[in-house]
Amino acid sequence: MAQFRLLLEWNQAGEAPRRPDGPAQPEQWRTIASRPRNAQFTDSMPGDAAIEAPFIFKKGAYYYLFTSFDYCCRGPQSTYKMVVGRAKEITGPYTDKAGVGLEQGGGTLVMEGNKDWYGVGHNSVYTFDNQDYLVFHGYDAADKGRAKLRMEKLVWDKEGWPTPGQK
C-alpha cells in the first residue's frame, strides 16, 4: 500500500516516487487509470485525455478509485466530471461497471456538471457516523461559475457501486 500511495503523490506533486529506502524502481510503477489521447494535441495539452485527482476509498471487499475527467478551473467552461472503478487489490486492475479497465479509458460516471453546477470533480470520500460522503468542488452557475466546496451523501447500490444522494 505504501508504494501505491507514493505513486499517487508522484502524480500530484510532479516528482519521482520515493520510498524510505530510495526512489521506486520503474518496474514497480504501474498505470491504474488513463484515457486515449488524440495525437493532434501537443505534449503540453491533455486534450481529450484530461485525467487527474485520484482518490482511493476502501469499502467492503473493494478498493474504489475515484478520478476526475476533463477540465476544471475554467468557471462556466469547466467540463469536470467524476468517475470510479473498483478492484479487489489496491494495485488494481480497476474496472468500471461494464468491466472496462480504467487504464483502458474506462470509468463509471459518478457525477457531472449540469445547469446549476458547471464541472464537478477533484473528490474524496469520507465516512462520518456510518454515513459516506462525497466531498468535491464545483463551479456554481448561480455565482458566475465561482468554485465552491460541496459535500453530498454517498450511497451504494445493490451491486456495490457509489451514487451521490439519498435512497
C-alpha positions as CSV (number, residue, x, y, z in Angstrom):
1,M,0.0,0.0,0.0
2,A,2.8,2.5,0.8
3,Q,4.3,2.1,-2.7
4,F,0.9,2.8,-4.3
5,R,0.2,5.8,-2.1
6,L,3.6,7.2,-3.1
7,L,2.8,6.7,-6.8
8,L,-0.3,8.8,-6.3
9,E,1.8,11.5,-4.6
10,W,4.1,11.5,-7.6
11,N,1.3,12.1,-9.9
12,Q,0.1,15.1,-7.9
13,A,3.4,16.6,-6.9
14,G,5.2,16.0,-10.2
15,E,8.2,14.3,-8.5
16,A,9.6,10.8,-8.7
17,P,8.0,8.4,-6.3
18,R,10.1,7.8,-3.2
19,R,10.3,5.1,-0.6
20,P,12.1,5.2,2.7
21,D,15.0,3.3,1.1
22,G,15.2,5.5,-2.0
23,P,13.3,6.1,-5.3
24,A,11.0,3.3,-6.6
25,Q,12.3,1.4,-9.5
26,P,10.5,1.8,-12.8
27,E,9.4,-1.8,-12.9
28,Q,7.3,-1.2,-9.8
29,W,5.3,1.6,-11.4
30,R,2.0,0.8,-13.0
31,T,-0.7,2.7,-14.7
32,I,-4.0,2.4,-13.0
33,A,-6.0,4.9,-15.0
34,S,-5.6,6.6,-18.3
35,R,-7.5,7.8,-21.3
36,P,-6.9,7.6,-25.0
37,R,-5.4,10.8,-26.3
38,N,-5.8,12.4,-29.7
39,A,-2.3,12.8,-31.2
40,Q,-3.2,16.2,-32.7
41,F,-2.6,17.8,-29.3
42,T,0.9,18.9,-28.3
43,D,2.6,17.3,-25.3
44,S,1.7,20.3,-23.1
45,M,-2.1,19.8,-23.7
46,P,-4.0,16.9,-22.4
47,G,-6.7,17.5,-25.0
48,D,-9.4,14.8,-24.8
49,A,-7.4,12.7,-22.3
50,A,-7.5,15.1,-19.2
51,I,-7.5,13.0,-16.0
52,E,-6.4,13.9,-12.5
53,A,-7.1,13.8,-8.8
54,P,-7.0,10.1,-8.0
55,F,-8.5,9.1,-4.6
56,I,-8.9,5.5,-3.3
57,F,-11.6,4.5,-0.8
58,K,-11.9,1.0,0.7
59,K,-15.5,-0.2,1.1
60,G,-16.3,-3.8,1.9
61,A,-14.2,-6.1,-0.3
62,Y,-13.3,-3.5,-2.8
63,Y,-11.0,-0.6,-3.3
64,Y,-12.7,2.2,-5.2
65,L,-10.5,4.5,-7.4
66,F,-12.2,7.9,-8.0
67,T,-10.7,10.2,-10.6
68,S,-11.7,13.3,-12.5
69,F,-12.0,13.5,-16.3
70,D,-11.9,16.6,-18.4
71,Y,-11.3,20.2,-17.5
72,C,-11.5,22.0,-14.1
73,C,-10.7,25.6,-13.1
74,R,-12.5,27.2,-16.1
75,G,-15.6,28.6,-14.4
76,P,-18.6,28.3,-16.8
77,Q,-16.4,26.4,-19.3
78,S,-15.4,23.7,-16.8
79,T,-16.3,20.2,-18.0
80,Y,-15.0,18.3,-15.0
81,K,-16.7,15.0,-14.0
82,M,-16.1,12.3,-11.5
83,V,-15.7,8.6,-12.5
84,V,-15.0,5.5,-10.5
85,G,-13.7,1.9,-10.9
86,R,-13.1,-0.8,-8.4
87,A,-10.6,-3.6,-7.7
88,K,-10.1,-6.4,-5.1
89,E,-6.5,-5.3,-4.7
90,I,-5.3,-1.8,-4.1
91,T,-2.9,-2.1,-7.0
92,G,-5.7,-3.0,-9.4
93,P,-6.7,-3.7,-12.0
94,Y,-9.6,-1.2,-11.6
95,T,-12.7,-1.8,-13.7
96,D,-15.9,0.1,-14.3
97,K,-19.5,-1.3,-14.2
98,A,-19.1,-2.5,-17.8
99,G,-15.9,-4.3,-17.0
100,V,-13.7,-1.9,-18.9
101,G,-10.3,-1.2,-17.2
102,L,-9.6,2.3,-16.0
103,E,-6.2,2.0,-17.6
104,Q,-8.0,1.5,-20.9
105,G,-10.1,4.7,-20.6
106,G,-13.0,3.1,-18.6
107,G,-14.8,4.7,-15.7
108,T,-18.4,4.7,-14.3
109,L,-19.8,8.1,-14.1
110,V,-20.4,9.3,-10.5
111,M,-21.4,12.9,-11.1
112,E,-21.0,15.6,-13.8
113,G,-22.0,19.2,-14.2
114,N,-25.5,20.4,-15.0
115,K,-27.4,23.7,-15.4
116,D,-26.8,24.6,-11.7
117,W,-23.2,23.4,-11.4
118,Y,-20.7,23.5,-14.2
119,G,-17.9,20.9,-13.9
120,V,-17.7,19.0,-10.6
121,G,-14.7,17.0,-9.5
122,H,-11.5,16.5,-7.5
123,N,-13.3,14.5,-5.0
124,S,-12.6,12.5,-1.9
125,V,-14.8,10.2,0.2
126,Y,-15.1,10.1,4.0
127,T,-17.2,8.3,6.5
128,F,-18.8,10.1,9.4
129,D,-21.2,8.3,11.8
130,N,-21.5,5.3,9.5
131,Q,-22.5,7.6,6.5
132,D,-20.2,8.0,3.5
133,Y,-19.9,11.5,2.0
134,L,-18.5,12.6,-1.4
135,V,-16.5,15.9,-0.9
136,F,-15.6,17.8,-4.1
137,H,-15.6,21.2,-5.7
138,G,-17.9,22.5,-8.4
139,Y,-18.5,25.7,-10.4
140,D,-21.6,27.5,-9.2
141,A,-23.8,28.6,-12.2
142,A,-25.7,31.0,-9.9
143,D,-22.5,32.7,-8.9
144,K,-20.7,33.3,-12.2
145,G,-19.0,29.9,-12.2
146,R,-17.1,30.5,-9.0
147,A,-15.6,27.4,-7.4
148,K,-17.4,26.1,-4.3
149,L,-16.7,23.2,-2.0
150,R,-19.6,20.7,-1.9
151,M,-20.5,17.6,0.1
152,E,-23.1,15.1,-0.8
153,K,-24.2,11.9,0.9
154,L,-22.9,8.8,-1.0
155,V,-25.0,5.7,-1.1
156,W,-24.1,2.3,-2.6
157,D,-26.4,0.3,-5.0
158,K,-27.1,-3.4,-4.5
159,E,-24.0,-4.2,-6.7
160,G,-21.8,-2.1,-4.6
161,W,-21.4,1.0,-6.8
162,P,-21.4,4.5,-5.4
163,T,-24.1,7.0,-6.2
164,P,-24.5,10.6,-4.8
165,G,-27.7,11.4,-3.0
166,Q,-30.2,9.6,-0.8
167,K,-32.1,6.4,-1.4
